[in-house]
Amino acid sequence: QALCQKGDKKKRADIEWQPLPGDGSDRQWYRLRSGKTRLIVADHGIKPSENTCEAEAFVAIGRHLHQKGIPVPQITLADTFAGLVFMEDLGDENLQTRVQTAPHLSSVHDDYCRLIDLLLSMAFRGGENFESHWTYQTHRYDRNVILQGECRYFVEAFLIGFLGMTVDYETLAPECHRLADAILSIQPVGFMHRDFQSRNIMVRKEQFYLIDFQGGRIGPPHYDLAALLIDPYVDLPMTLRETLLTFFAKHLAQRTGTAATEIQKAYHYCALSRNLQILGAYGFLTRRKDKPHFSRYIPAAVQSLQQNLSCFDNDEFPMLSKIANDSIPKYLPAH
């Protein structure tokens, strides 16, 4: 129907469906062609309950961001009960591919500075008039997300589920609550993508576009920066990460008046929480979803965890540090 509305009347019957590879989710993706018209369709499955579902969040948040001038694919048609969303085709190049084929590190630096500007625009403009009922997981990036969706996820899906370690989440709970307290005190907050990494940033005609924003909610932009900088898919050099953090802190300080040093300190808490989430996700996808190709990124994520923990005083996260530096290397399979 969407193609018939947009396509050449003489070729309405000539619709080609091309399945596209997915990533970590269970959604099915297709590219549709009819004459010169191309669309992407995401099949989320039938709406499972009366609560806001993933497809509804995708449509509501996507249309909100598009209306705010944030570069996301334009949604052409949606049937959220059926779980079908038809949207603009942004091509096949993503940021991961662009970084891996970049001729010089200086061009990567310039791209990431542009992305940080986009991240801040998304946070501030996307946070304006954002409705919490659009979200399908939690309304905000809150204590439950940090403790259950990141800290416990790390323990159960990565340490226990992937590595086979014997560890009790409750022994780490005090440090997890300390992490949550620090993150929940961060200001400002705005629209947070929550998966702002290289495979969710498309490149078309030298412009960046954001996809997979359906998990977005209100939260600190520092978290999205962490997702971008410690992304194991590209594994940026530490020197570049530090340069980009300085760039982010300077520009956020200009917008808010917050001291750049405070912004950098807040970032490190978000980076630690994001790091735990990444490892939990890779453990879950590898063992529970039988997607072993994700395991190749675990060593880079473990190294980032060790580096992130080194930014804190020795008495702030001692048990997490001991696990990251002593226990995980002993259990980590050889790659």
Secondary structure, 3 states (H helix, E strand, C coil): CHHHHHCCHHHCCCCEEEEECCCCCCCEEEEEEECCEEEEEEECCCCCCCCCCHHHHHHHHHHHHHHCCCCCCCEEEEECCCCEEEEECCCCCEHHHHHHCCCCHHHHHHHHHHHHHHHHHHHHHHHCCCCHHHCCCCCECCHHHHHHHHHHHHHHHHHHCCCCCCCCHHHHHHHHHHHHHHHHCCCCCEEECCCCCHHHEEEECCEEEECCCCCCEEECHHHHHHHHHCCCCCCCCHHHHHHHHHHHHHHHHHHHCCCHHHHHHHHHHHHHHHHHHHHHHHHHHHHCCCCHHHHHHHHHHHHHHHHHHCCCCCCCCHHHHHHHHHHHHHHCCCC
